[in-house]
Amino acid sequence: MSHISSFLVITDTAYYVICAVLTVVILAGIYMMSKVKTAILGNRLSALAMAAAIIITLVKYEILPVYVLYIAMVIGFLIGWWLAVKVKMIEMPQLVALYNGFGGAASAIVGFFAYLGIGAGTDLFAKITSLLAIAIGAITFFGSLVAAGKLHRLINQKPIKLPGHTAITAGLLLLTVAYAVFAVLPTLSAYPALNAAALLVIATLFGIVFTIRVGGADMPITISLLNSLSGVAGAIAGLAIGDLLLVAVGAIVGASGLILTRIMCHAMNRSLFAILLGKTTTAPATEKAEKAAPVEKVEPVAEEKPTETPVEVLKEAKNVIIIPGYGMAVAQAQHLVKELSDRLRANGATVKYAIHPVAGRMPGHMNVLLCEAGVDYEDLYEMDAINDEFKTADLTIIVGANDVVNPAARDTVGTPISGMPILNADACPRIMIFNYDLKPGYAGVENPLYQRGKGVWLVLGDAAETLKNVLEQWK
C-alpha cells in the first residue's frame, strides 16, 4: 500500500483542476435532478462525483495506508445501505433531518481538531473558521436531532414555547457568534479545549431551543435551513483546514439549501429571521385579516346537506383537482390516489394535482410520493400555477391535507398559519375530503371547510381504507 501511495502523488495544480471538474460534475448532477427524465441519472452522477472526491482526498493527503479509514467507510456503507432498504418513504423527512445532522457533526469534529492545531494552521483565520465550524456544526446536529424527533413523534410535534423564548433564542445566537469571535483573543486562546467545549455547549443550546419552538408549516422550512447549515458548516471547516474541495462542495450544499429556504419562506409568507427567533404565534384566531387575499367564491351546486354519494359525484366530475397532504403519506395512500385519478380519466375527466410548497414534512415530499406511485410529473402543478383554476373545476379532492387548504390562513390573524398562501380549494363548488377526522391540522387551527356544509363531502377515516372503499363501490 505504501508503494501505491508514493506512486499516486497529486500536485497542487492537478488537485485544483480535479476539484474544479468534480464541482462542475456535482452541479451538473443537481441540475439534472431538477428534471424528471434525468433526475435518476443526475443523482447517480453526483454520487459518483462524491465517491471520486473521497478517493482524491485519500490520495492527495497520502492517507491511503491508514486502514482504519476503510473500516469506517465499510461501516458507513453498511449503515447507509441498511437505511436505504429499511426506511419507508413516509419516514424520509426524518431521515433527511438525520443526514443533515450527521453532516453538521462531521464539520464540528473537523473544526474541533483544527482549533487545537491538528491538521490546520494556528493563524487567526484558521482559529476563527475552526470555531465557526464547531458552532454551526453543533447547531445543525442538535437542531436536526430535535427536528427528526418531532417528525418521528418522539418529541411533541406542536411548538414548545419556553418563558421568554424569543429573548433566550436571540441571546444564545448572539452569544454563540460573540464567543466564536472573542475566543481567539490571547486571554481566552490559552485554553483551546475549554473554549471549544464552551462554544459547543452554547451552540448546542441554541440549536435545541430554536428548533423545539418550530411546529406546523414551519417544519419544511426548518429542514431546508438545516440542510443549508450543514453545507455552510462543511465549507467553513474546509476553510479551517485549507481543503478546497470541501469548501466547494460545502458551498454548493449551503447555497442550494439557502435558495430552497428562501423559496419556502416566500411561499409561506414567513421571515427566515422570525423563524430563527422562534416567532411563531400560537394564539387562537380572533380577528379578520385586514387584507385577505381576494378569492372569487363560487356558489356550490349541491344542497345544504349533499344527497349524492361520493361515487356519484366522482362519476359526474369532468374537471378534477387533487390536493395531497401529509395524511396521504401517513396512510401510504398514494397508489390509491393514482388509481382514483386513472378511474376519473377513464371516465372522461381531466385530472391535475395541486402541490403546496410546504405540503408534507419536507420540501418535495408530495412530489416524491406521487412519482413513486407512477403519477406523471407533468400532472403536478405548483400553487401559483393552479390556484386560479379551482373556481372553474367541477370537483376538488383533498387527501390528507389540512393547513395548506385552510381558509383561516387567508382570512384571520393571530394563528401559526396566518398570512400563509394556501391552495384556494374553498373556491371550488364541490369538495371531497378524505381526511382522518375533523381535528385541526399540524398547526392546530380549525378548518372552516369542515363546517361549510354546502358542496362538501366528508369521507373520514384512514385514507387508504376510505379510498379503497370508494373505488370498490365505483365499479
Order of alpha helices (4+ residues) and beta strands (2+ residues): alpha-alpha-alpha-alpha-alpha-alpha-alpha-alpha-alpha-alpha-alpha-alpha-beta-alpha-beta-alpha-alpha-beta-alpha-beta-alpha-beta-alpha-beta-beta-beta-alpha
